[in-house]
Amino acid sequence: MVIAIAIGGWIHGYLPEDFLLQYAGADNIFAVPMAVIIGVPLYSNAAGTIPLISALIEKGMAAGTALALMMSITALSLPEMIILRKVMKPKLLATFIAILAVSITLTGYIFNLII
């Protein structure tokens, strides 16, 4: 959680606002899938991602994109998949990952349309 707070503080203080508006704004169609892909290697619980997501939204990231990033960090993280590999067969795990990735991406797009 401390690492997430530090990253959120760095984003809030040093990341240019134009950068996020250009690459993660609501008008970029690839922002949501990229957020999902970026969230996969990260690992945190929902409480640990809140400072990071808050800072990203304050800097101009679309709410749906930020939500997709938050959900992918908590649900699709690589460490989580390594743990699930021990209890799920590869085909079932691949189906689980595909359904989650599509669902998270669609949720991000829907929130970007609504908000």
Sequence and secondary structure as in RCSB ss.txt:
>XXXX:A:sequence
MVIAIAIGGWIHGYLPEDFLLQYAGADNIFAVPMAVIIGVPLYSNAAGTIPLISALIEKGMAAGTALALMMSITA
LSLPEMIILRKVMKPKLLATFIAILAVSITLTGYIFNLII
>XXXX:A:secstr
 HHHHHHHHHHHHHS HHHHHHHHSTT TTHHHHHHHHHSS    HHHHHHHHHHHHHTT  HHHHHHHHHHHHH
S HHHHHHHHTTS HHHHHHHHHHHHHHHHHHHHHHHHH 
